[in-house]
Structure formats: C-alpha cells, structure tokens
Amino acid sequence: MKQLLYTGLAFLVALSIVPDLAIAQQKGNKMKKQMYSRNFDANSMETIEGEVAEVTIQTGNNNMGTPGVHIVVKTKETTIPVHLGPVWYMEQQEYSFEKGDKVTVYGSRITYDGAPAIIAVRVNRGDMLLQLRNRQGIPNWRGWRMGSGRIN
C-alpha cells in the first residue's frame, strides 16, 4: 500500500513538473531571440565604406553566447567595429576578410558596451556580396545546425 501511495505521489509530482519545463523551454527560446535582436534597430540602417583595419573573434559576452567574427572598419571619418556572425557560420562562407580589404557595409548602427558599432546586414568587397541578415535583423544562420552548413 505504501509503495502504491509513493508511486501515485511521484506521478503527481511528475505531472506538475512537465508543464513547468515546457513553459521554461519556451521562455528560454524566446529570451534567446530577444537577447540577440535587442540591439538590432531596423530604423538605424546605414551604409559605410572603408578599409578593414582588423579582423577579430569576440569570445566575451555576446548575445548568443558563441564566439563571433568582427571586422573593424576605418572610414574617412571614424573607425567602427562591425559584427558579422558566429565563427561556425562564417567558417562555412566562401569569403573571408583580411586587413586592408576595401569594404562597403550596410547594417544597423547600435551602441554596444557604450561605444558605436554596426550589426552587418551585408558586406561587399569588390564583386563579393556576403548577405548575413535580412532588413529586420534575422540572421541567415537561424535554423542552421551548427557546423553542418544546412538548415534543420
């Protein structure tokens, strides 16, 4: 009789936990999307032209928790970091960037860690066009399997 009572209690506890886990997972997925897109501002789109002064991989506190590729672009007026995309995605592209490359960047001007930056929508280098996001900031890698080069 005790075992039946314990089994019944365990079943009731499990039933009460399952909905909470599903809600927590939905909130986590929504929070990831909000964390990523919170900086992108479709109303602050601009185009800059300049030379790549530096190519870096940021491993710090980025929005998705994965290392990201960034270029620092030196224009006639200023030098500004440009956020491209996660390392795993950028490694699967045909194109890469090097110091001295002449580029045109179209993206959202944001403030990141108290300084201006751009989240790139697309980057041109000569005849090369690298499309990274749509105009709403949704990344092309959304739905890709990390490292697979294909959509889930």
KOLKE-698618 format. One line per 2 residues: number of its first residue (from 1); their letters; for each residue x, y, z of N, C-alpha, C, O. Coordinates in nm, 2 decimals, m for minus. Last residue first. Layout:
// KOLKE-698618
NUM) a) X/Y/Z/X/Y/Z/X/Y/Z/X/Y/Z  ...
***
This chain:
// KOLKE-698618
152) ni) 1.81/2.30/m4.04/1.75/2.19/m3.96/1.62/2.14/m4.03/1.56/2.05/m3.98  2.01/2.37/m4.32/1.90/2.41/m4.23/1.85/2.28/m4.16/1.84/2.17/m4.22
150) rg) 2.37/2.34/m4.32/2.24/2.32/m4.38/2.13/2.35/m4.27/2.16/2.36/m4.15  2.62/2.34/m4.21/2.61/2.41/m4.34/2.47/2.38/m4.40/2.45/2.41/m4.52
148) sg) 2.70/2.23/m3.97/2.65/2.14/m4.07/2.64/2.21/m4.21/2.65/2.14/m4.31  2.77/2.41/m3.76/2.87/2.33/m3.83/2.83/2.24/m3.94/2.91/2.18/m4.01
146) mr) 2.46/2.40/m3.62/2.60/2.45/m3.60/2.70/2.35/m3.67/2.70/2.23/m3.63  2.20/2.41/m3.85/2.27/2.33/m3.75/2.41/2.37/m3.74/2.48/2.39/m3.84
144) wg) 2.00/2.69/m3.89/2.11/2.61/m3.94/2.15/2.52/m3.82/2.14/2.56/m3.70  1.82/2.87/m3.78/1.77/2.74/m3.82/1.88/2.65/m3.87/1.85/2.53/m3.90
142) rw) 1.99/3.14/m3.88/1.88/3.10/m3.80/1.83/2.97/m3.86/1.79/2.97/m3.97  2.18/3.25/m4.06/2.21/3.12/m4.00/2.10/3.07/m3.90/2.11/2.96/m3.85
140) np) 2.09/3.49/m4.13/2.07/3.39/m4.23/2.10/3.25/m4.17/2.05/3.15/m4.22  1.91/3.67/m3.87/2.03/3.62/m3.93/2.01/3.50/m4.03/1.91/3.42/m4.01
138) ig) 1.71/3.94/m3.88/1.70/3.80/m3.87/1.82/3.74/m3.94/1.84/3.76/m4.06  1.69/4.21/m3.93/1.80/4.17/m3.84/1.80/4.02/m3.82/1.88/3.97/m3.74
136) qr) 1.53/4.31/m4.12/1.48/4.31/m3.98/1.58/4.26/m3.88/1.55/4.25/m3.76  1.66/4.26/m4.35/1.65/4.40/m4.31/1.59/4.42/m4.17/1.59/4.52/m4.10
134) nr) 1.86/3.97/m4.28/1.76/4.04/m4.36/1.74/4.18/m4.30/1.81/4.21/m4.20  2.21/3.90/m4.29/2.08/3.91/m4.22/1.98/3.97/m4.32/2.02/4.02/m4.42
132) lq) 2.43/3.86/m4.47/2.43/3.80/m4.33/2.29/3.80/m4.26/2.27/3.70/m4.19  2.57/3.83/m4.77/2.44/3.86/m4.71/2.44/3.79/m4.58/2.44/3.66/m4.57
130) ll) 2.84/3.94/m4.93/2.81/3.85/m4.82/2.68/3.90/m4.75/2.69/4.00/m4.68  2.95/3.97/m5.25/2.85/4.02/m5.16/2.82/3.91/m5.06/2.79/3.79/m5.09
128) md) 3.23/4.06/m5.45/3.18/3.97/m5.35/3.07/4.04/m5.27/3.08/4.15/m5.22  3.36/4.24/m5.61/3.24/4.17/m5.67/3.17/4.08/m5.57/3.06/4.02/m5.60
126) gr) 3.46/4.43/m5.34/3.47/4.41/m5.49/3.35/4.35/m5.54/3.24/4.40/m5.52  3.27/4.34/m5.09/3.42/4.36/m5.12/3.44/4.33/m5.26/3.44/4.21/m5.30
124) nv) 3.00/4.41/m4.88/3.05/4.40/m5.02/3.20/4.42/m5.02/3.25/4.51/m4.95  2.78/4.28/m4.65/2.91/4.33/m4.67/2.96/4.31/m4.81/2.95/4.19/m4.86
122) rv) 2.47/4.32/m4.47/2.55/4.27/m4.59/2.68/4.35/m4.60/2.70/4.46/m4.55  2.42/4.37/m4.21/2.32/4.30/m4.29/2.39/4.24/m4.41/2.36/4.13/m4.44
120) ai) 2.61/4.40/m3.91/2.61/4.40/m4.06/2.49/4.32/m4.11/2.46/4.21/m4.06  2.58/4.62/m3.67/2.55/4.49/m3.69/2.52/4.47/m3.84/2.43/4.53/m3.89
118) ia) 2.83/4.85/m3.56/2.73/4.82/m3.66/2.71/4.67/m3.66/2.80/4.59/m3.66  2.88/5.08/m3.29/2.91/4.96/m3.36/2.81/4.94/m3.47/2.70/5.01/m3.47
116) pa) 2.99/5.30/m3.03/2.91/5.28/m3.15/2.97/5.15/m3.22/3.09/5.12/m3.21  2.99/5.20/m2.68/3.05/5.25/m2.80/2.97/5.22/m2.93/2.90/5.12/m2.93
114) gd) 2.87/5.06/m2.47/2.89/5.21/m2.46/2.96/5.27/m2.57/3.00/5.39/m2.57  2.84/4.80/m2.56/2.93/4.83/m2.45/2.97/4.98/m2.44/3.09/5.01/m2.42
112) yt) 2.71/4.94/m2.84/2.75/4.81/m2.78/2.86/4.84/m2.68/2.97/4.89/m2.72  2.47/5.09/m3.02/2.56/5.12/m2.92/2.59/4.98/m2.85/2.49/4.92/m2.80
110) ir) 2.44/5.06/m3.38/2.40/5.04/m3.24/2.50/5.10/m3.15/2.60/5.14/m3.19  2.33/5.06/m3.71/2.42/5.13/m3.61/2.36/5.11/m3.47/2.24/5.14/m3.45
108) sg) 2.29/4.79/m3.92/2.22/4.87/m3.81/2.33/4.93/m3.72/2.40/4.86/m3.66  2.42/4.81/m4.26/2.38/4.75/m4.13/2.32/4.84/m4.04/2.30/4.96/m4.07
106) yv) 2.65/4.75/m4.50/2.52/4.80/m4.48/2.47/4.73/m4.35/2.47/4.61/m4.35  2.98/4.83/m4.60/2.89/4.76/m4.51/2.76/4.83/m4.49/2.75/4.95/m4.48
104) tv) 3.23/4.77/m4.83/3.11/4.86/m4.81/3.02/4.77/m4.72/2.98/4.66/m4.75  3.59/4.76/m4.81/3.45/4.71/m4.80/3.35/4.81/m4.79/3.37/4.93/m4.76
102) kd) 3.91/4.66/m4.89/3.81/4.77/m4.91/3.67/4.71/m4.90/3.64/4.62/m4.98  4.14/4.50/m4.68/4.03/4.49/m4.77/3.94/4.61/m4.77/3.91/4.67/m4.67
100) gk) 4.32/4.54/m4.47/4.34/4.61/m4.59/4.23/4.60/m4.70/4.23/4.67/m4.80  4.29/4.23/m4.32/4.33/4.36/m4.31/4.37/4.42/m4.44/4.44/4.36/m4.52
98) ef) 4.03/4.02/m4.47/4.17/4.05/m4.42/4.19/4.19/m4.41/4.13/4.28/m4.47  3.76/3.79/m4.46/3.81/3.93/m4.47/3.95/3.93/m4.41/3.99/3.86/m4.32
96) sy) 3.62/3.55/m4.68/3.67/3.59/m4.55/3.72/3.73/m4.57/3.73/3.78/m4.69  3.37/3.34/m4.85/3.45/3.46/m4.84/3.50/3.49/m4.69/3.43/3.45/m4.60
94) eq) 3.21/3.13/m4.84/3.32/3.13/m4.94/3.42/3.24/m4.92/3.53/3.23/m4.96  3.14/3.01/m4.50/3.12/3.10/m4.62/3.24/3.09/m4.71/3.35/3.05/m4.68
92) qe) 3.19/2.87/m4.28/3.13/2.80/m4.39/3.10/2.88/m4.51/3.05/2.83/m4.61  3.29/3.05/m4.09/3.38/2.95/m4.15/3.32/2.87/m4.27/3.40/2.82/m4.35
90) my) 3.05/3.18/m4.02/3.15/3.25/m4.10/3.25/3.15/m4.17/3.29/3.17/m4.28  2.94/2.98/m3.84/2.88/3.02/m3.97/2.97/3.08/m4.07/2.97/3.05/m4.18
88) wv) 3.13/2.97/m3.64/3.09/2.85/m3.71/3.02/2.88/m3.84/3.04/2.80/m3.93  3.13/3.24/m3.55/3.25/3.18/m3.61/3.21/3.06/m3.69/3.25/3.05/m3.81
86) pg) 2.84/3.44/m3.61/2.92/3.34/m3.53/3.03/3.28/m3.62/3.02/3.26/m3.74  2.90/3.77/m3.77/2.82/3.65/m3.74/2.90/3.55/m3.66/3.02/3.58/m3.63
84) lh) 2.97/4.06/m3.76/2.93/3.98/m3.88/2.84/3.87/m3.84/2.72/3.87/m3.87  2.99/4.39/m3.64/2.95/4.25/m3.60/2.90/4.17/m3.73/2.81/4.22/m3.79
82) vp) 3.24/4.62/m3.67/3.12/4.56/m3.74/3.10/4.42/m3.70/3.19/4.34/m3.71  3.37/4.91/m3.51/3.36/4.77/m3.52/3.23/4.72/m3.59/3.12/4.79/m3.57
80) it) 3.51/5.19/m3.68/3.40/5.13/m3.61/3.40/4.98/m3.62/3.42/4.93/m3.73  3.66/5.50/m3.70/3.69/5.36/m3.70/3.58/5.30/m3.62/3.55/5.34/m3.51
78) te) 3.59/5.79/m3.92/3.60/5.72/m3.79/3.64/5.57/m3.81/3.66/5.53/m3.93  3.59/5.92/m4.17/3.55/5.99/m4.05/3.59/5.92/m3.92/3.63/5.99/m3.82
76) kt) 3.66/5.74/m4.37/3.73/5.87/m4.37/3.71/5.94/m4.24/3.79/6.02/m4.19  3.68/5.43/m4.17/3.63/5.51/m4.28/3.71/5.64/m4.28/3.80/5.66/m4.21
74) kv) 3.78/5.11/m4.10/3.83/5.25/m4.09/3.77/5.33/m4.21/3.81/5.30/m4.32  3.63/4.86/m3.92/3.64/4.93/m4.05/3.68/5.07/m4.02/3.62/5.14/m3.94
72) vi) 3.69/4.55/m3.79/3.70/4.69/m3.76/3.72/4.77/m3.89/3.82/4.74/m3.96  3.48/4.27/m3.78/3.58/4.34/m3.85/3.58/4.49/m3.80/3.47/4.54/m3.76
70) hv) 3.42/3.96/m3.61/3.40/4.11/m3.62/3.51/4.16/m3.71/3.62/4.11/m3.71  3.26/3.66/m3.53/3.36/3.73/m3.61/3.32/3.87/m3.63/3.21/3.91/m3.66
68) gp) 3.20/3.52/m3.20/3.16/3.59/m3.32/3.27/3.65/m3.40/3.37/3.70/m3.33  3.13/3.24/m2.99/3.22/3.34/m3.05/3.18/3.39/m3.18/3.12/3.32/m3.26
66) tg) 2.81/3.26/m2.82/2.90/3.19/m2.91/3.00/3.29/m2.96/2.97/3.41/m2.97  2.61/3.39/m2.69/2.70/3.30/m2.61/2.79/3.22/m2.69/2.85/3.13/m2.64
64) mn) 2.45/3.57/m2.81/2.41/3.43/m2.83/2.50/3.34/m2.75/2.48/3.21/m2.75  2.56/3.82/m2.75/2.42/3.79/m2.72/2.38/3.65/m2.73/2.29/3.60/m2.66
62) nn) 2.88/3.81/m2.58/2.79/3.84/m2.69/2.65/3.79/m2.67/2.63/3.71/m2.57  3.10/3.85/m2.38/2.96/3.85/m2.35/2.88/3.89/m2.47/2.82/4.00/m2.47
60) gt) 3.37/3.71/m2.57/3.32/3.77/m2.45/3.17/3.75/m2.44/3.11/3.65/m2.49  3.49/3.66/m2.80/3.45/3.54/m2.72/3.38/3.59/m2.59/3.34/3.50/m2.51
58) qi) 3.53/3.77/m3.12/3.49/3.81/m2.99/3.44/3.69/m2.92/3.34/3.62/m2.96  3.79/3.79/m3.34/3.69/3.69/m3.29/3.66/3.73/m3.15/3.74/3.73/m3.06
56) tv) 3.86/4.03/m3.59/3.87/3.98/m3.46/3.77/3.87/m3.44/3.67/3.86/m3.51  4.06/4.22/m3.81/3.96/4.11/m3.80/3.97/4.04/m3.67/4.08/4.00/m3.63
54) ea) 4.11/4.56/m3.90/4.14/4.44/m3.81/4.02/4.34/m3.82/3.91/4.38/m3.85  4.05/4.74/m4.09/4.17/4.77/m4.01/4.21/4.64/m3.92/4.33/4.63/m3.88
52) ve) 3.93/4.75/m4.40/3.93/4.66/m4.28/4.06/4.69/m4.21/4.17/4.67/m4.27  3.81/5.07/m4.51/3.91/4.96/m4.51/3.91/4.88/m4.39/3.90/4.93/m4.28
50) ge) 3.49/5.17/m4.63/3.62/5.19/m4.57/3.71/5.07/m4.59/3.69/4.99/m4.68  3.16/5.29/m4.59/3.27/5.24/m4.68/3.40/5.27/m4.61/3.42/5.37/m4.55
48) it) 2.84/5.22/m4.47/2.97/5.28/m4.45/3.06/5.22/m4.55/3.05/5.10/m4.59  2.49/5.28/m4.45/2.60/5.22/m4.53/2.73/5.30/m4.50/2.73/5.42/m4.49
46) em) 2.24/5.20/m4.20/2.33/5.30/m4.28/2.43/5.21/m4.35/2.45/5.09/m4.33  1.95/5.20/m3.99/2.03/5.14/m4.10/2.11/5.24/m4.17/2.07/5.35/m4.19
44) sn) 1.78/5.23/m3.78/1.91/5.29/m3.77/2.01/5.24/m3.88/2.13/5.23/m3.86  1.55/5.08/m3.77/1.54/5.22/m3.80/1.67/5.30/m3.81/1.68/5.42/m3.83
42) ad) 1.62/4.83/m3.69/1.59/4.85/m3.83/1.58/4.99/m3.87/1.59/5.03/m3.99  1.85/4.75/m3.47/1.75/4.85/m3.48/1.73/4.88/m3.63/1.81/4.94/m3.69
40) fn) 1.97/4.51/m3.24/1.94/4.54/m3.38/1.83/4.64/m3.39/1.72/4.62/m3.33  1.96/4.44/m2.97/2.05/4.55/m3.02/2.02/4.59/m3.16/2.04/4.71/m3.19
38) rs) 1.78/4.23/m2.96/1.75/4.35/m2.88/1.84/4.47/m2.92/1.80/4.59/m2.91  1.82/3.99/m3.08/1.77/4.10/m3.16/1.75/4.23/m3.08/1.72/4.33/m3.14
36) ym) 1.93/3.83/m2.88/2.00/3.85/m3.00/1.95/3.98/m3.07/2.03/4.07/m3.10  1.73/3.84/m2.68/1.87/3.88/m2.65/1.95/3.91/m2.77/2.02/4.01/m2.78
34) qk) 1.51/3.73/m2.82/1.51/3.87/m2.77/1.65/3.92/m2.74/1.68/4.04/m2.77  1.60/3.47/m2.85/1.57/3.55/m2.97/1.57/3.70/m2.93/1.63/3.78/m3.00
32) km) 1.63/3.39/m2.58/1.75/3.39/m2.67/1.73/3.48/m2.79/1.81/3.56/m2.83  1.37/3.41/m2.50/1.46/3.50/m2.44/1.59/3.51/m2.53/1.65/3.61/m2.55
30) kn) 1.24/3.21/m2.64/1.20/3.35/m2.67/1.31/3.45/m2.62/1.33/3.55/m2.68  1.37/2.99/m2.52/1.39/3.02/m2.67/1.35/3.16/m2.70/1.42/3.22/m2.78
28) gk) 1.29/3.03/m2.26/1.43/3.03/m2.29/1.45/3.06/m2.44/1.54/3.14/m2.47  1.01/3.00/m2.28/1.06/3.13/m2.23/1.21/3.14/m2.27/1.26/3.24/m2.31
26) qq) 1.01/2.73/m2.36/0.95/2.83/m2.45/1.01/2.97/m2.41/1.04/3.04/m2.50  1.12/2.61/m2.13/1.19/2.60/m2.26/1.14/2.70/m2.35/1.22/2.76/m2.42
24) ai) 0.92/2.68/m1.94/1.06/2.73/m1.92/1.14/2.72/m2.05/1.21/2.81/m2.08  0.71/2.53/m2.03/0.70/2.68/m2.03/0.84/2.74/m2.02/0.87/2.84/m2.08
22) al) 0.81/2.27/m2.00/0.77/2.32/m2.13/0.76/2.47/m2.14/0.81/2.53/m2.23  0.84/2.27/m1.72/0.95/2.25/m1.80/0.93/2.30/m1.94/1.01/2.36/m2.01
20) dp) 0.57/2.29/m1.64/0.67/2.40/m1.60/0.79/2.39/m1.69/0.85/2.49/m1.73  0.46/2.05/m1.73/0.42/2.18/m1.79/0.51/2.29/m1.76/0.54/2.38/m1.84
18) vi) 0.62/1.87/m1.56/0.62/1.87/m1.71/0.58/2.00/m1.77/0.65/2.05/m1.85  0.55/1.90/m1.29/0.67/1.95/m1.34/0.68/1.96/m1.49/0.73/2.06/m1.54
16) sl) 0.31/1.77/m1.24/0.31/1.91/m1.21/0.44/1.97/m1.27/0.44/2.10/m1.29  0.37/1.51/m1.31/0.27/1.58/m1.39/0.27/1.73/m1.36/0.25/1.81/m1.46
14) av) 0.55/1.45/m1.10/0.59/1.45/m1.24/0.50/1.53/m1.33/0.54/1.60/m1.42  0.37/1.45/m0.89/0.48/1.55/m0.89/0.53/1.56/m1.03/0.56/1.67/m1.08
12) lf) 0.21/1.23/m0.96/0.15/1.37/m0.95/0.26/1.47/m0.95/0.24/1.58/m1.02  0.40/1.02/m0.94/0.33/1.05/m1.07/0.27/1.19/m1.07/0.28/1.27/m1.17
10) al) 0.46/1.03/m0.67/0.57/1.06/m0.77/0.51/1.09/m0.91/0.55/1.18/m0.98  0.22/0.95/m0.57/0.27/1.09/m0.54/0.38/1.13/m0.64/0.38/1.24/m0.69
8) gt) 0.20/0.69/m0.67/0.10/0.79/m0.70/0.15/0.93/m0.68/0.12/1.02/m0.76  0.42/0.58/m0.54/0.41/0.58/m0.69/0.31/0.68/m0.73/0.34/0.76/m0.83
6) yl) 0.34/0.60/m0.27/0.46/0.67/m0.32/0.46/0.68/m0.47/0.50/0.79/m0.53  0.11/0.43/m0.28/0.10/0.57/m0.24/0.22/0.65/m0.29/0.20/0.76/m0.35
4) lq) 0.23/0.19/m0.34/0.13/0.25/m0.43/0.11/0.39/m0.41/0.10/0.47/m0.50  0.39/0.15/m0.12/0.45/0.17/m0.25/0.36/0.23/m0.35/0.40/0.31/m0.43
2) km) 0.20/0.13/0.08/0.29/0.24/0.09/0.35/0.27/m0.05/0.36/0.38/m0.10  0.08/m0.12/0.00/0.00/0.00/0.00/0.09/0.13/0.00/0.06/0.22/m0.07
***
